């Protein structure tokens, strides 16, 4: 397994100013462009085992989302749609006309918003342990409670409670837990709060899956405790491929990286 800190040091992080934000990102490899969007309280480091392999055949871009990692934003109370707008300007500044977008969890919500608004800029897209459904009323209450928790107890308490739930029971080892926690601790308090609010307020986007003619890859973890497969596989169509990551929870990029890479490569071969 590649050490995350070592990978971050080896990969030069670049920065671009877009829409009252500064996006920090990895840009590695050549060829058809792929963009990888991490999940809540993650960063580009989530993809440390995926980027080196994919970049052998593709141009792989892995940004820190606004309010996460090393990316900064002056926007307040921003929505999932606002982040999609930032990413569109980000890709424009990189002179990328079309990209295959892979969104993990929160990144998947952003991917759907991007596909709804900027489908012409996509060659295809994927939800990785994500869903087109909105939050349930119970989940919305949970987001609000977590906002209060971050406000009163700080980011560390939130991350300590969240991270163990991300992995299948089979993969609750110290290396996974500690790595994900260290990445999560770097999330600014404001970034976590704004992201929680944005996720709570996002709409149902199953209509995006139902109407798109783009190639779509839906990836679910067999043992995902956050978003079970039935929530990911909400729409079945000829242009939508459904893939189960066996023995994986919410974090196949950690738990089953070889299988995730194979799924991405297989999908890219159809675009």
C-alpha positions in Angstrom: 0.0 0.0 0.0 1.3 3.5 -0.9 1.8 5.8 2.0 -0.6 8.7 1.7 1.8 11.3 3.1 4.5 10.0 0.8 2.2 10.2 -2.2 1.2 13.7 -1.5 4.9 14.7 -1.3 5.7 13.0 -4.5 2.8 14.4 -6.5 3.2 18.1 -7.0 0.0 19.9 -5.8 -0.9 22.8 -8.1 -3.4 25.6 -7.4 -5.9 27.5 -9.5 -8.0 30.5 -8.5 -11.7 30.1 -9.5 -14.9 31.8 -8.4 -13.7 33.2 -5.0 -11.9 29.9 -4.3 -8.4 28.4 -4.7 -8.5 24.8 -5.9 -5.5 22.6 -5.0 -5.2 19.6 -7.3 -3.1 16.7 -8.7 -2.7 16.6 -12.4 -0.8 13.4 -13.6 -0.5 11.4 -16.8 -1.6 12.0 -20.4 -4.5 11.0 -22.6 -8.2 11.0 -22.1 -9.0 13.2 -19.0 -10.5 11.7 -15.8 -11.4 13.8 -12.8 -11.8 12.1 -9.4 -13.9 13.8 -6.8 -13.5 12.7 -3.2 -16.1 12.4 -0.4 -17.0 14.4 2.6 -14.0 15.4 4.8 -11.7 13.7 2.4 -9.1 15.1 -0.1 -7.2 14.1 -3.2 -5.2 11.8 -0.9 -8.2 9.4 -0.9 -7.2 8.4 -4.4 -3.5 7.6 -3.6 -3.7 4.0 -4.7 -5.8 4.8 -7.8 -4.1 7.8 -9.4 -0.6 6.2 -10.1 -2.2 3.3 -11.9 -4.8 5.2 -13.9 -2.3 7.9 -14.9 -0.4 5.2 -16.9 -3.2 5.5 -19.5 -5.1 8.7 -18.7 -4.7 12.3 -17.7 -5.9 12.1 -14.1 -7.0 15.2 -12.2 -7.8 14.9 -8.5 -8.8 18.1 -6.8 -9.4 18.9 -3.1 -13.0 20.1 -3.1 -13.7 23.6 -1.8 -13.4 23.7 1.9 -11.5 20.4 2.0 -7.8 19.6 2.0 -5.7 22.5 0.8 -8.5 24.1 -1.3 -9.8 27.4 0.1 -13.1 29.2 -0.6 -14.5 32.5 0.5 -18.0 31.4 -0.5 -20.4 30.9 2.4 -23.6 28.7 2.6 -22.7 27.3 -0.8 -24.7 24.5 -2.4 -23.8 21.4 -4.3 -24.7 23.3 -7.5 -22.2 26.0 -6.5 -19.4 23.5 -6.2 -20.4 22.1 -9.7 -20.0 25.7 -11.0 -16.6 26.0 -9.4 -15.5 22.7 -11.0 -16.7 23.9 -14.4 -14.6 27.0 -14.2 -11.7 24.9 -12.9 -11.9 22.6 -15.9 -12.2 25.5 -18.3 -9.0 27.0 -16.9 -7.3 23.6 -17.5 -8.6 23.8 -21.1 -10.5 20.6 -20.8 -13.4 20.3 -23.1 -14.8 17.0 -22.0 -13.9 14.8 -19.0 -15.0 11.5 -17.4 -16.1 12.4 -13.9 -16.0 9.9 -11.0 -17.6 11.2 -7.8 -17.2 9.4 -4.4 -20.0 10.0 -2.0 -20.2 13.8 -1.7 -18.3 13.9 -4.9 -21.1 11.9 -6.5 -23.7 14.4 -5.5 -21.6 17.1 -7.2 -21.1 14.9 -10.2 -24.9 14.6 -10.7 -25.3 18.4 -10.3 -22.5 18.8 -12.9 -24.2 16.3 -15.3 -27.5 18.1 -14.9 -26.0 21.5 -15.8 -23.0 20.8 -17.9 -23.6 17.4 -19.6 -21.8 18.7 -22.8 -18.6 18.8 -20.7 -18.8 15.1 -19.8 -17.8 12.1 -21.9 -19.4 9.9 -19.1 -19.8 9.9 -15.4 -19.7 7.6 -12.4 -21.2 7.5 -8.9 -18.8 5.7 -6.5 -20.6 4.8 -3.3 -23.0 7.6 -3.8 -26.7 8.1 -4.6 -29.1 10.2 -6.6 -31.6 10.2 -3.8 -31.9 13.2 -1.4 -31.4 12.9 2.3 -34.2 11.3 4.2 -35.8 13.4 7.0 -33.8 11.4 9.5 -30.6 12.0 7.6 -31.3 15.7 7.4 -31.7 15.8 11.2 -28.3 13.9 11.4 -26.6 16.5 9.2 -28.0 19.3 11.4 -26.8 17.5 14.6 -23.3 17.1 13.0 -23.2 20.8 12.2 -23.9 21.5 15.9 -21.3 19.0 16.9 -18.6 20.6 14.7 -19.6 24.1 16.0 -19.3 23.0 19.6 -16.8 20.2 19.7 -14.7 20.8 16.6 -13.8 18.6 13.6 -11.9 15.9 15.4 -15.0 14.6 17.3 -16.9 14.4 14.0 -14.2 12.5 12.2 -13.6 10.1 15.1 -17.3 9.1 14.9 -17.5 9.0 11.2 -14.5 7.2 10.0 -15.1 3.7 11.4 -18.5 3.6 9.7 -16.9 4.1 6.3 -15.3 0.7 6.2 -16.7 -2.8 6.1 -16.3 -4.8 9.3 -13.6 -6.8 7.6 -11.5 -3.8 6.9 -11.5 -2.0 10.3 -7.7 -2.1 10.5 -5.6 0.6 12.2 -3.9 1.7 8.9 -7.2 2.5 7.1 -8.7 4.2 10.2 -5.7 6.3 11.0 -5.1 7.4 7.4 -8.7 8.4 6.9 -8.7 10.2 10.2 -5.6 12.2 9.5 -7.1 13.3 6.1 -10.3 14.2 7.8 -8.7 16.2 10.6 -7.3 18.6 7.9 -10.8 19.6 6.9 -11.5 23.2 8.0 -14.4 23.6 10.4 -16.2 25.9 8.0 -15.7 23.5 5.1 -17.3 20.7 7.0 -20.2 22.8 8.1 -20.9 24.2 4.6 -20.6 20.7 3.1 -23.0 19.2 5.6 -25.5 21.9 4.9 -25.1 21.5 1.1 -25.7 17.7 1.4 -28.7 18.2 3.6 -30.3 20.6 1.1 -29.6 18.7 -2.1 -32.6 17.6 -4.3 -33.5 14.3 -5.7 -31.5 13.8 -8.9 -32.8 10.5 -10.1 -34.2 12.4 -13.1 -30.6 13.1 -14.2 -29.9 9.3 -14.4 -33.3 8.7 -16.1 -32.7 11.3 -18.8 -29.0 11.1 -19.5 -27.8 9.5 -22.7 -24.2 9.6 -21.4 -22.4 6.4 -20.3 -22.8 6.0 -16.6 -21.1 3.7 -14.1 -22.7 3.1 -10.7 -20.4 1.5 -8.1 -21.6 0.3 -4.8 -19.9 -1.4 -1.9 -21.4 -4.8 -0.9 -21.0 -4.0 2.8 -21.5 -0.2 2.6 -22.9 1.1 5.9 -23.4 4.6 4.6 -25.0 4.2 1.2 -26.2 0.6 0.5 -26.3 -0.8 -3.0 -30.0 -0.3 -3.5 -29.6 3.4 -2.9 -26.8 3.6 -5.6 -28.6 1.4 -8.1 -31.7 3.6 -8.3 -32.1 3.6 -12.1 -31.6 0.8 -14.6 -31.0 1.6 -18.3 -29.0 0.3 -21.2 -26.4 3.1 -20.8 -26.0 2.6 -17.0 -23.6 -0.1 -15.8 -24.0 -1.3 -12.2 -20.9 -2.7 -10.4 -20.7 -4.2 -6.9 -17.4 -4.0 -5.0 -17.4 -7.3 -3.0 -16.0 -7.2 0.5 -16.0 -3.4 0.5 -17.8 -0.8 2.5 -17.9 2.9 1.5 -14.2 3.2 0.7 -13.3 0.8 -2.1 -10.3 3.0 -3.0 -8.8 1.8 0.2 -10.5 -1.6 0.7 -10.5 -3.0 -2.9 -8.4 -0.6 -5.0 -7.5 -3.1 -7.7 -11.2 -3.9 -8.2 -12.1 -0.2 -8.4 -9.3 0.5 -10.9 -10.5 -2.4 -13.0 -14.0 -1.1 -13.0 -12.8 2.4 -14.0 -10.6 1.0 -16.7 -13.5 -1.1 -18.1 -15.8 1.8 -18.1 -13.3 4.1 -19.8 -12.9 1.5 -22.5 -16.6 2.0 -23.4 -16.4 5.8 -23.8 
